[in-house]
Amino acid sequence: MFSFSFYFSEPLEQIEKKFQQASASGCTELFTSLHIPEDDLDKYHKKLPLIGELAKRYGVGVVADVTPASLTKLGISTEQLSALRGWGISGLRLDDGFSMKEAAHYSHQIKVVLNASTLTDRECDELAACSANWDHIEAWHNFYPRPETGLSKETVIRKNQTLRRKGIQTIAAFIPGNKEKRGPLHQGLPTLEAHRHMDPLCAYAELVRDCNVDKVFIGDISVTDDALMRIKEFQDGVIPLRYLPLVKQRELLSMVETVHTNRRDAARDVIRSLESRLSFLWPKHLLAPTCTIERQKGSVTIDNIKYGRYAGELQITLTDLPADDKVNVIGRIIEDDLPLLAYVGGGQRFRLVQVI
């Protein structure tokens, strides 16, 4: 699942847009924080009922990050957590200050989200000993506003493996947006430090494909429509790859800007389009030798007429390869999208998208 975050500092119209986006994407929840400064308490009390109306209207719940002080300020008894649903809150992400005994108790009233980045084996055992409702327990990693403080990929993979063994069924993490960043640092809100300045789709792909993460949230305030469309296409089974053309043959480029399938017997050095030789009716003039330059990683190539029966095969290089007078280089995958090449395995569909 992919979804969004909102914050009470945002205008209500902007918050409603998040509910609309989540609902349109089939998402059932948003993330927010209920760390309430003393001077903002009145604002939270006024806005929470409006959030509840949005949640009901769009069928999207809210998982709120809370501390014991947050619940006290809101006047919510820990024996009446179900009352939070009136404000659209369907789950609580418990920050520091809650015991595992309390978390287990709460899990029989509402969904409880624990900190995947810090949850220990001993605490998982304590949850079990306290008869937690495991169907209502999830683990979400932190996001890290300060540069250089995010987690490593290896740490997240190792932590998630441990949590799975302990019975945690659902794990979430955060990626940064690529539009409006949340203050005060405005440096992105990723779980993995490597994602801080990465394209949202590349960060999303790494979490769900490599890190065994079930849910991914944009931690920042907003993300571009283009990034959302590309993530949706990835979820639908097609990896969009943006490329810069190196030739001006519009007829050729219009033919290759479609959905391709990497051959099931995936090659080591290149991605091979199954359709390019089987389905494309190449005019002979488009396969004349041209731009037969060295093939850097991410080069989009077509075998020319000198390659005989291979003529017309479209490839994307996975490593640097030398120039070949039988291979035309027609474009290059943009640098931001190079990490996506690792996920174009055998049988994987992909689409070339031209950027200017």
C-alpha positions in Angstrom: 0.0 0.0 0.0 1.1 3.6 -0.7 -0.3 6.6 1.1 0.3 10.1 2.4 0.8 12.1 5.6 -0.8 15.3 6.7 -0.1 17.7 9.5 -2.3 20.0 11.5 -0.3 23.0 10.4 -1.7 22.5 6.9 -4.8 24.3 5.7 -7.9 22.1 5.8 -8.3 22.3 2.0 -4.8 20.8 1.6 -5.6 18.1 4.2 -8.8 17.2 2.3 -6.8 16.7 -0.9 -4.8 14.0 0.9 -8.0 12.2 1.8 -9.1 12.5 -1.8 -5.8 11.2 -3.1 -5.9 8.3 -0.7 -9.4 7.4 -1.5 -8.8 7.6 -5.2 -5.8 5.3 -4.8 -7.7 2.7 -2.8 -5.7 3.5 0.4 -7.5 3.1 3.7 -5.4 5.3 6.0 -3.3 8.4 6.3 -0.6 9.2 8.8 -0.5 12.3 11.1 1.2 13.4 14.3 -0.7 14.4 17.5 2.4 15.8 19.3 0.5 18.9 20.5 2.3 22.1 21.6 0.6 23.8 24.5 -0.2 26.9 22.5 -1.8 24.9 19.7 -4.2 22.8 21.8 -7.3 24.9 20.8 -6.4 24.6 17.1 -6.3 20.8 17.4 -9.6 20.6 19.3 -11.2 22.7 16.5 -9.7 20.7 13.6 -10.1 17.2 14.9 -13.9 17.0 14.4 -13.4 18.3 10.8 -10.8 15.6 10.2 -13.4 13.1 11.5 -15.9 14.4 8.9 -13.3 14.0 6.1 -12.4 10.4 7.2 -16.1 9.5 7.1 -16.7 11.2 3.8 -13.8 9.5 2.0 -13.7 6.2 3.9 -10.1 6.8 4.9 -8.9 6.4 8.5 -6.0 8.2 10.3 -3.1 6.6 12.2 -1.9 9.2 14.6 1.5 9.4 16.3 0.8 10.0 20.0 2.5 10.3 23.4 0.9 9.8 26.8 0.8 13.6 27.0 -1.1 13.8 23.7 -4.0 11.7 25.0 -4.1 13.6 28.3 -4.3 17.0 26.4 -7.1 15.6 24.3 -9.0 14.3 27.3 -9.0 10.7 26.1 -9.0 8.0 28.6 -7.0 4.9 27.8 -10.1 2.9 28.6 -12.1 4.8 25.9 -9.7 4.8 22.9 -12.6 3.8 20.6 -13.9 7.3 21.1 -11.0 8.5 18.8 -12.9 7.0 15.9 -15.2 9.9 16.0 -12.3 12.0 14.9 -11.4 9.6 12.1 -8.5 8.0 14.1 -8.4 4.3 13.3 -5.0 3.6 14.9 -2.4 4.9 17.3 1.3 4.9 16.6 2.7 4.8 20.1 5.7 7.0 20.7 8.0 6.8 23.8 6.3 6.6 27.1 4.0 3.6 26.6 4.8 0.1 28.0 4.2 -3.1 26.1 1.6 -4.0 28.7 -0.3 -0.8 27.7 0.2 -1.5 24.0 -1.2 -5.0 24.4 -4.2 -3.7 26.3 -4.9 -1.0 23.7 -4.8 -3.5 20.9 -8.1 -4.9 22.0 -9.7 -1.4 21.5 -8.0 0.0 18.4 -5.1 -0.7 16.0 -1.8 -0.2 17.7 1.3 0.7 15.7 4.7 0.2 17.3 8.1 1.7 16.4 9.7 -0.8 14.0 13.0 0.9 14.2 13.4 0.3 18.0 11.1 -2.6 18.8 13.1 -5.4 20.5 12.8 -9.2 20.7 12.1 -8.8 24.4 9.3 -6.3 23.8 7.7 -8.6 21.3 7.8 -11.5 23.8 6.2 -9.2 26.4 3.4 -8.3 24.0 2.7 -12.0 23.5 2.8 -12.6 27.3 0.3 -9.8 27.7 -2.1 -11.4 25.2 -1.9 -8.7 22.6 -4.4 -8.9 19.7 -1.8 -9.5 16.9 -4.4 -8.7 14.3 -4.4 -5.1 15.6 -0.6 -4.8 15.9 1.6 -3.3 13.2 5.2 -1.9 13.2 6.1 1.3 11.4 9.6 2.6 11.1 10.5 6.2 12.0 11.2 9.0 9.5 14.3 11.1 10.1 14.2 14.8 9.5 17.9 15.5 10.1 20.3 14.6 7.3 22.7 11.8 8.2 20.4 10.2 10.8 18.3 7.9 8.6 18.7 4.1 8.7 20.7 1.9 6.4 19.0 -0.5 4.1 20.8 -3.4 5.8 19.5 -2.3 9.2 15.9 -2.2 7.9 16.1 -5.5 6.2 17.5 -7.2 9.3 15.0 -5.5 11.6 12.1 -6.5 9.4 13.2 -10.1 9.3 13.3 -10.2 13.1 9.8 -8.6 13.4 8.3 -11.1 11.0 9.7 -14.0 13.0 8.1 -12.4 16.1 4.7 -12.4 14.5 4.4 -8.8 13.2 2.3 -9.2 10.0 2.4 -5.6 8.7 5.4 -3.3 8.4 5.5 0.3 7.1 8.2 2.9 6.3 8.5 6.4 5.0 9.9 8.0 1.9 10.4 11.8 1.2 8.2 13.8 -1.1 9.7 15.7 -4.1 7.6 18.9 -3.8 6.9 20.7 -0.5 9.1 19.5 2.3 8.0 19.6 5.9 9.8 22.1 8.2 11.7 23.1 10.1 14.6 21.5 8.2 12.9 20.9 4.9 15.4 18.1 4.2 12.9 15.3 3.5 11.4 12.7 5.8 12.8 9.3 4.9 13.3 6.1 6.8 16.4 5.2 4.8 19.1 7.9 4.7 19.9 6.9 1.1 16.3 8.0 0.1 16.6 11.6 1.3 17.2 13.0 -2.1 16.0 10.1 -4.2 13.1 10.0 -6.6 10.0 8.8 -4.8 9.4 5.9 -7.1 12.9 4.6 -6.7 12.6 4.9 -2.9 9.2 3.2 -3.0 10.5 0.3 -5.2 13.5 -0.3 -2.9 11.3 -0.6 0.2 8.7 -2.9 -1.3 11.0 -5.0 -3.5 14.1 -5.3 -1.3 13.1 -4.4 2.3 10.0 -6.5 2.8 7.8 -3.4 3.6 4.1 -3.6 3.2 3.1 0.0 3.5 4.9 3.1 2.3 3.9 6.6 3.3 5.1 10.0 1.9 6.4 11.6 5.1 6.6 15.1 3.6 3.7 17.5 2.8 3.4 16.9 -0.9 4.6 15.0 -4.0 4.3 15.8 -7.6 1.5 14.4 -9.7 4.0 12.8 -12.1 5.6 10.9 -9.2 2.2 9.6 -8.1 1.3 8.5 -11.6 4.6 6.6 -11.9 4.2 4.9 -8.5 0.7 3.9 -9.6 2.0 2.4 -12.8 4.7 0.5 -10.9 1.9 -0.9 -8.5 0.0 -2.0 -11.6 3.0 -4.1 -12.8 4.7 -1.8 -15.3 8.0 0.0 -14.4 8.1 3.5 -16.1 11.6 4.4 -17.2 12.3 8.0 -18.2 14.8 8.5 -20.9 16.5 11.3 -23.0 16.5 10.6 -26.7 19.9 10.8 -28.5 18.3 10.7 -32.0 15.7 12.8 -33.7 13.8 10.1 -35.5 10.3 10.8 -34.3 8.8 7.7 -36.0 11.3 5.4 -34.3 10.8 7.1 -30.9 7.0 6.8 -31.1 7.4 3.1 -31.7 9.6 2.4 -28.7 7.6 4.5 -26.2 5.3 1.7 -25.3 5.1 -1.2 -22.9 7.8 -3.8 -23.3 8.5 -7.1 -21.5 12.0 -8.2 -20.5 12.6 -11.7 -21.8 12.1 -14.4 -19.1 15.6 -15.7 -19.7 16.9 -12.4 -18.5 20.4 -11.5 -19.7 23.3 -10.5 -17.4 24.3 -7.3 -19.2 21.1 -6.0 -20.9 17.3 -5.8 -20.6 15.9 -7.3 -23.8 12.5 -6.3 -25.1 10.5 -9.4 -26.1 8.1 -7.4 -28.3 10.7 -5.4 -30.3 11.6 -8.3 -32.6 8.4 -10.3 -32.5 5.7 -7.6 -32.8 7.3 -4.5 -34.2 7.1 -4.0 -37.9 10.3 -2.0 -38.4 10.6 0.1 -41.5 14.0 -0.7 -43.0 15.2 2.9 -42.9 14.8 3.1 -39.1 17.4 0.2 -38.7 20.2 1.8 -40.6 23.4 2.2 -38.6 23.5 5.5 -36.7 24.8 6.8 -33.4 26.9 3.6 -32.8 28.6 5.1 -29.7 29.7 3.5 -26.5 26.9 2.2 -24.4 26.9 3.6 -20.9 24.7 1.9 -18.2 21.1 2.8 -19.0 21.7 3.2 -22.8 18.6 2.5 -24.8 19.7 0.6 -28.0 18.4 -1.0 -31.1 20.3 -3.6 -33.1 20.7 -2.3 -36.6 20.6 -4.1 -40.0 24.2 -5.2 -39.6 23.1 -7.6 -36.8 21.1 -9.8 -39.2 18.2 -11.6 -37.5 18.7 -9.6 -34.3 17.9 -6.4 -36.2 15.2 -4.4 -34.4 15.9 -5.8 -30.9 15.5 -3.0 -28.3 17.8 -3.3 -25.2 18.7 -1.3 -22.2 22.2 -1.8 -20.9 22.7 -2.8 -17.2 26.4 -2.0 -17.3 28.8 0.0 -19.4 29.5 -1.7 -22.8 31.7 -0.7 -25.7 30.6 0.8 -28.9 29.4 -1.7 -31.5 28.8 -0.7 -35.1 25.8 -3.2 -35.2 24.1 -1.4 -32.3 22.4 2.1 -32.4 22.2 4.1 -29.2 18.9 6.0 -29.4 18.6 7.3 -25.8 19.7 7.1 -22.2 17.7 6.4 -19.0 17.9 9.5 -16.8 20.2 9.2 -13.8 17.3 9.4 -11.3 15.7 6.3 -12.8 18.9 4.1 -13.1 18.1 2.4 -9.7 14.9 1.1 -11.3 16.8 -1.1 -13.8 17.6 -3.5 -10.9 13.9 -4.4 -10.7 13.4 -5.2 -14.4 13.9 -8.9 -14.0 12.8 -11.7 -16.3 9.2 -11.3 -17.4 8.9 -7.8 -15.9 7.1 -5.2 -18.0 8.5 -1.7 -18.5 7.6 1.4 -20.4 9.9 4.1 -21.9 8.8 7.6 -21.2 10.6 10.5 -23.0 11.6 13.5 -21.1 12.7 16.8 -22.7 
